[in-house]
């Protein structure tokens, strides 16, 4: 399976502290999108963490969906070239996040495949002890 773009739900969203990094990669555009999962705010760190979950029976938005943006590039080679830097930003090598392919539901109702950075499920205990679950799945309140 190949990615059509990137799903961002935290500091890479418009208004987020890492959005300038994403803009330097010259994406073609973005739109509101949802991915099935759960979302936490990590107050001590100032960023969110998402864990993938099963797709809810009801369409997004709502509980069981994480709200974010699907970001697309005209040339997917530009996305592939940007991923190593983003992996470093998200500390994939250190195990902070994992990069996974997911199906996104766009606001138009279309579905596309996207890369997303998720928190390792084997560290759920840390999320539950130190994080604040955001049941609405939207980190927008913390964006600039």
Buried (B, 14 or more C-beta within 10 A) or exposed (E): EEBBBBBBBBBBBBEBBBBEBBEEBEBEEBBBBBBBBBBBBBEEEEBBBBBBBEBBEEEBBEEBBBBBBBBBBEEEEEBEEBBEEBBEBBEBEEEBBBBBEBBBBBEEEEEBBBBBBBBBEEEBEBBEEEBEEBEBBBBBEBBE
